[in-house]
């Protein structure tokens, strides 16, 4: 027996533990789906077929002997910025990269939970842009509309989950790189509290603005993957208190004070929320009101938060470029960003890091009046493949900020956010909304997202070329 692609992470783990299916059968089916889709979706940079089947056989032996772990035998994928022993970590870059010797801490914890890592998913070069394309691997496409991007930089993980190739995957989020592709592929995407999921062997990724987070079709599956991957290496600098995310999913969030924030944070380049996206987010806000919450329009006091983002982001790129085997092969935009990062890596970077405490106090005060913020995840639906690939640096920044001005402030703060589906716009393109909270508020955000999911049933919709459901109406 095999499970169809509609089976999520929790259902797959349950079926394996009950003996209804073997891990070998489940992993074999996942590998077949990946292979059949690579020529069209192109979600994976590396497929670990032989290794994954060997790990599945080991999981079956453990299951047969009575072993039980949360994800024992379940196939999952990870983004290609995470170390998997024996595989290269190219992070979207061209050229040959050596295999790494050890799993990164997040991957180690997934394995400890019993997961089978079937492969590493595509990402744009060093995770910089909201599309997943590049000369080293081609274009990763959106299962809902293959002529459009799934977003980025965790676009491969999002495409793999949205198409049902794997039940869940890990991505990383440095300026919305989990939440943006989640919104553009009709998924749940969690940006956890900084340090919730270790980024080791990097104590901090991109000067602390980047965190690892799950993508899944349901809130319960995303929470389960978050629980499995959470925890710290002994040398991690950020160690938030342990929380049980899965328990929060079934919990009533209570009646919340929700700030609907439709105004983009200030940037030096213009950004405008498209009316069709605004309408979907407002409909979600109205639904929250009918569920008993108090919703009113209000905006966090972001101020000039962008000044605390740019030095950290570009210094992080400079650090990554320093370790790339063939830097001359990198995109011109990457090399320019690295040069800027080297210029900003002294006093501007130190000032940006110091500003975080001030921002915590000022924006934290907003949560004395509100429990949660509801905001668009993006200002626009997913762009077409190729529309940003060959732009110059300034043109890329303009296009990126115009489409995605809402997610990045929470990376500066290090606080959690969850992107949920908000419906579809013209042409059936998915868009999303994000619920945002203060430090360590993942349980509240997940309980609210689960309440919305029970009401909206968004996980029952699949891309139109999948056999499990009809296409949604625009």
N, C-alpha and C positions, 0 to 999 in steps of 0.2 A: 504493500500500500504506500502511496505518496500523498502528501498534502498539496492542495492547489495553492497558487500564488496569493490567494486571499488570506491564507493563514498568517497571522501576525506573529510577533516574537513570543508573546505569552502562550498563545495557542500551540505554537510549534514546540515550545518547551514542555507543555502539558502532554501533548501527544507522544513525545519521546519518552517521558517518564512513565506514561501509561502503557508503553509497549505497542502503541498503535502504528508506529512507523519507526524505521531505523534511521540513525544518523547518516549512514551511507546512502540510503535512498533519498533522504532529504538533501544532502549535499550534492549528490549526483544530479538531482533535478535542478538545483540552483546553478550548478556549473553548466548544465545544458541550456538553461535560459540565458545565462551570461554569454555563452558562446554564440547562441542564435541572435543575440541583440547587438553584439559588438560592431557589426558592420553598419548598423543603423544608429543606435543610441550612443555607442562608444563610451560606456560609463567607467570602464576599468583601464588602468595603466598596467597593472600586474594581476594575473589570475593564477592562483596557487593550486592548480588542479590536483597534481600528484600529492602534494603535502596535505591539502585539505582532506582528500579521501583517506589518507593514512590517519589523520587526526580523527576523522569520523569513525573509522574502525576502532580506534582506541576508545572513543566515547561509547560505542556500542558495547564493547567489553565491559566498561565500567557500569553502564546501565544494566546490563545483564546480571552483574554481580550485586546489584542493589544500590549502586552509587547514585547520589542525587546532588546536583548542583544547579543553581538558578538557570543557567543557559546550556546545560550539558548536551552537547551534540548539535546545537543550533547554528546554522551558517549565518555569519554576519560579515560586513565589510568595514574597512577603515580607509580614511583619506590618505593619500600618498604624501602627507607630511608627518606621518607617524611611523616610527621604526618597528618593523617586523623582522625578527632574526632571520638571516639568510637572504633577505631581499634588499634591493637598493631603495633609498628614499630620495627621489628626484624632485619632489615638490613642484611638479609642473615644468621643470627646467630641461632644456635639451642637453644632449651629451650622455656619456656613460658614467654611471655612478656606481661605486663599489657597494657590495652587500654589507649590511650592518651586522654586527656580531650578536647584539642582544635586542630583545623587545623593549620598546618604550614602556613606561610604567602603565599607561592606559591600556595598551595591548596586553601587557602581563596580567592585568586585573581581569580583562575580558577572558583570557585563557583560564585564569584561576576560577572564573565562574563557569567554565566548561565550553565556552563558545569556540566554534571552528571559524578561523579567519580564511574566507575563500579568496580574498584578493584586496588590492589597494586601488582606490578610486581616483579618477582624474581630477585635477585642480589646475587652475591657471597658474602662471609663473609666480612662485612665492606667494600665492594667495592674495594678489593685490587688487583684483578686479571682479565685478559682479557678472562675469561670464566665464565659461570653462572651455577655452580654446587655446591652441598654441601649436607651433610648428613641430614640437616634439611628440605630439599625440593626436593632433587633429582637433575636431570639434565634438564636444559632448552635447547631445541634443535632448530637448525636453520631451518626455513621453506623451504629454498632452498635445503638443504641437511641434513636430520635429524640425520645422524651419525656425523655431525660436530656441533661445538658450534656456537651460534649466536654472540659470543664475550661477553665482560663484561666491566665494571660491570653492565651496563644497558641492559643486554641481554634479560631480560624478556620484557622490554618495546619495544626493537627492534623486538623481535620475534612476539609480539602481533600486531605491526603495519605491519610488513612484511607479515604476514599471513592474514591481513584484519580483525582481531578480533576487533580492534578499529581504527578509522581514524588517530589518533595521540596519543602520550604519552609523558610524561615528564620523563627524566632520570637525572643523574648527572654525572659530568665529573671532575675527579681529576687527571687523567693522560691519558686522552683519552677515558674515560668510556662512553661517548655518541658517540664520533666520531668513535671509533673502532667498536662497534657493528653496527653502521650505515653503515660503509664500508663493513662489512661482511654479511649484509642482504640487500644490494642494496637500502639504504634509504638516506635521508637527515638528518644529525645530526648537531645541532648547539651547540657549546660551546660559550656562550655569554661572554661579558665583565664581569669581577668580579663585583658582586652587581647588575647586570641587573635584575636577578630574585633572590629574597631574599632566603636565606637559613635559615631564622628565623624559630624556636627558637634558632638556632645557629647564632650568629653574624658573625662568620667565620666558615666554615666547613673545617676541616683538615688544620688549620692554613692558611686559605685563598686560598688554591690551588684548592678546589672543588667548582664548581658552578652547578646550575641546568640548564638544557637545553632541547629543544624539539627534538623529532624524528618523522618524517613524510615521506610520499611518495613523496610529492612535496615541492618545495621551498615556494610556496604561503601558503601551509598548515603549514609548520614549522614556517613561519613568523607570521601567525595568532596566533598560539599557543604561540609564544614568546611574542607577543603584549599582549595577555590575561594574561599571567603569570607574566609579568614584573612589577616591582615596589618594594617599600621598606617598611619595618617595621620602625616605628619611631626610633628604637634603632639600626638599621643597621649601621655598620661602613663604608660601601662602598655604595655610592649613585651616580652612573653615571648619566649623563644628559638623560632626557627622549628622546626617538627616536621612530618614527613610522616605524616599520619594513615592514609592508604590503605595504606601499607606495613605498618603495624601490624596491619591486619585479618587478614592471612594468617599472622601470626607466632604461634608457640606461646607462650602466656603463662608457661609453666613451672609448677612446683608452687608455689602461693601459699598464704600464711597469711591467711585471710579471717576477719574479725571479723563475726559476725552480730549486728547491733544492732537489737533490736526495741523498745527502750525510747525513747519520744519525748524529745527535749530538753526541759528545764524551760521551761514558760511559765506566765504568771500565770493562765491559763485552762485548764480540764481538757482532756486529750486521751487517748483510749484506742484502741488498735489493735483493730479488730473481728476476732473469731476467724476469720471466713472469709478475710479478707485475710492474717492471720497464717499460716494454713494454706498459702496459696499461696506465700508468701515462704519459709517453712520447707521446703516441697517443693523450691523452687529451690536452697536451701542444701544440702539432701541430695543433689541432683543434682550440685552442684559437688563435694561430697565424693566421689561416685562417679567424677567426672572426674579425681580425683587430688589435689585441693586439701585442705588442712587447714582445717576450718571449726569455729569455736567461738564461743559467745555471749560478747560483750564490748562495752563501750559507751565511746565517746570521752568524755573529760573536758570536756564542754561548759560546765559551770558556769552562770553567769548570762549566757550569750552573747546572750540577748534584749536585754539593756541596750545592746549594741553594734549591734543591728539597728534598733530603733524610731526613734532620732533620725535615722539615715541615710535610712530609708524615708520618714518623714514630711517631712523637709527636702527630699527629692527631689520629693515631691508638691507641696510649696509652690513649688519652682522651676518645675515644669511648669505649675501653675495660673497663675503670674504671666504666662505667655506665651500663655494661651488667649484667643482673641478675645472669647468671650462667657462669662465666668466665672459669671454669674448663672444660666446654664442647667445648670451642673454639678450632679451628684448631691449631696444634702446631706452624705452621708458623705465625699465628696471635699473639700468646703469645710471640713468639720470637721477632716479629716486635715491639710489645708493650714494651718489655724490652729495646730494642734498642732506642725506642722513649723516654723512661724515661731517658736514659743516655744522649741523645742528646738534651734534653729539656731545658737546661740552656744556657750557652754561645754559643754552636753551633747553636741552634735555633735562638738566637738573631742575630748572624752573618748572618745566612741565610736570615732572614727578612730584615736586612740592605742591603744585596746584591741586593735586587730587584731594588732599585733606580739606582744602577750602571748599572745593566743589561738593564733597561729601556733606559738609555742614550746611551749605546753602541749599542744595537740592534735597538733602535729607529732611530739611525743614518742611518741604512741600508735602512730605508723607505724614506730617502732623494733621493735615487737613484731608488727605486722601489715602486710601489703602493701596490702590493700584492705579496705574496709568494705562489707558488704552490708546494706541497710536497706530497709524498705518505702518506696515513693515517696509513698504516701498511707496514711492509716489506714482509709479507707472507699472504697467504689466511687463512681462518679460520681453526684451528686445529680440530682434531677429538675429540669427546666427551671422557673424561677420560684421555686425554694425559697429562694434567698438574695436575689432581686432587690429586694424591697421591705422588707427588714429594716432596723431602725435600726442605728446604728453598733456598739454593744456586742453586739447579737444577731448581726450579721454577723461580728464578730471571733470570737465563740464558735463559730459554725458553721464558719468558715474554719479555725480552729485544731483543732477536733474532726476535721475531714476531712483536713487537710493540715498536720500538725505536724512533718514529717520533712525537708522540702527546704531550708528557708530558712537554716540555719546555714552551709551551704556557700557561700551568697551573701555572708555576712559575711567568710568566709575568702578568698573569691575563687578557690577551688580547683575542679578539674573533677569532674563527676559525669555518669553515663550512666544513664538510665532504660531498662529493658528490660521486655518483657512477662513477667508472672508467671502468666498464665492468666486464668480467668474465675470469677466467684462467682455466687451465685444469680441466675437470670434471664439468665445469659450476659453479665453486665457485666464489661468488662475491668478488670484491676488490674495494677500494675507493681511492680518492685523497682529500686532504684538501687545502682549500684556507685560508690563514692566513693574518691578518692585525694588525696594531697598535691599540692603545686604541680607543674604541668607533667607530670602522670601520665596524660594522655589516651591515649598509645600503649598503656600497660599496660591501662587500663580498656577500650579498644576491642578489644584482642586477647582479653581475657577475655570480653567481650560476644559477640564473633564465635565463640568456642569454644562458648559456650552456645547461640547461634543455630544453629550446625551440628548440635548435639545435639537441640534442641527444635523446630526448623523452624517457629517461630511465624509467620514471614512468609508461610507458605503458607495461612494462614487469612485470610478476608475477611469483612466484615460480611455478615449473612445476606441482605440485599437486593441484593448484588452478584452478577453472573453468574459470577464466577471461582471461587467456592468455596461450600461448604455452611456453615451456621451451626455454631459450636462448641457442644459440650456444656457445660453449667454445671459 
